[in-house]
């Protein structure tokens, strides 16, 4: 069988074949961009009028798919965030245990019989179970009763979150068929709209295509980590990304000035709720923390140094 000629291969469909969420990001952007375009130039009205109903249909079927179990992506993020938080707590518990049993003692080595390896390596279930093993190894030791109680609470939360994640896989086959059909419909329409732009606006193709289509999200591989140094009170663009409310971000400041992060509607914009990370601190958040509703237009992550005296440094990791 001959391979499909690459110039007629619909890369919108191809790029989203394994990700309904990616299709939603692409659609949020394109729908918002067409709305803005048609309000300034009526030539875009027919494109918006034929695309917007398909977009609404996909949003509806995507939501139904999530409710039916497709939302396991969100549950997975929740488990990962809980596990990351538990690993930070583990550092504190280790210190508390060493107050009672020094690191060189047989008792300490029996509690952490494989060191930190079980917590950091292997599958998700085995890493979660490592906390239960730690509790079992402590046993009924009265000197560590308080630490054990904290470990037990954390393990229970992790185990419950994992159960919810697994349960969320339930009824996805039928619903995924519907959302997949609607995914193909909106991705086909984006492809057709691109063809219209190529035909009617060829002389300004690069600019128009960049405005109407989310090329960053469309690309298979995207940069996930960003860092920069901010002068006192400096406002700096971090990256441009189309996010959804449950997309995770790890924000870290390893400098002496706090940093306010925003998800704005243009480069260097601060028109969202600020997420402030203190000096020498870090947080894992989801995009909903920026307090926005239109993820098609709020795409520009901005960092602003809150100190008027010292420079500072930030790191950003996009999760999932």
C-alpha positions, 0 to 999 in steps of 0.5 A: 500500500502506498504511503499517504502523500505527506502534503495531504496528511492531516497533522491536526488529526495525527498529532492528537490521535493519542491525546483528547486533551491536546485536541481540546487545547488546540480547539480552545486556541483556534476557537478563541482566535477565530472569534477575535479575528471575525470581530476585526475582519468579517472575512473570518465570520464563515470560518468561525460560524462553521467551527464554533458549533463543532468546538462546543460539541467536542467540549461537551463530549470531552467533558462526558468522557472525563466524567465516564472515566477519561478523567483519570488524567486528572486523577493521575496528576492528583496521585503524582502531586500527593506522591511528590508531597509525601517525598518531601515529608519523608525528608522530615520523618527521616530527620525525626527518626534519626533523633531517636536512632542514629543513621549508623544504628541497626535499628535505623537500617532496619526501618529504612531497610532498602534506603530511599530506593523503594520510594524513588524507583519502580512502578507507582504502586510499589512506590506508594507501598513503600510508605506502608512498608516504612510504617510496618518497619516502625511497628509499635515502637512508642518512641516513633508513634507520632511519626508512624501516625503521620506516615499512616495518614499519608499512605492512606491518602496515597492509597485512596487516590490510587484507588480513585485513579484506577476506578476512573478507568471504568466506562471509557470505551463507549464514551471514548468512541464519541469523543474521538469522533468529535475530535476528528471532526474539529481537527478536520475542520482546523485542517480545512481552515488552514487550507482556506487561509493558505488559499486566500491569504497566501501573501501573509500566510505565516502571520495569519497561521501563527495567529489562528493555529496553536503551533506550539501545542501542535508540535509533538515535542515541547520544551517542559522546563524554563528558567531565568534571572530577574533583576529587581522588579523585572517582568519577564516572559517565561513561555507561551503555552495553551493550558487546561485548568488541571495542567500542573506547573512546578514553580521554584524560586532559588533566589532572594526575591519572591516571584509572582507568576501570571498566565496573561493574555499577551506577552508580559501581561499580568491580567490573571490571579498572581501565584506568588512563590516566596524566596528559596521556595517552590510549589506545585500548582495547577493552572486553575490557580491563575483564576482564569476561565478562557484558556484559549487566550490566557497563554502567556506565562509571566514572572515578575520579581517582587523585590526592588532590591535584589535579583532572583532566579526562577525555574518552571516545569510544566507537568503532564 
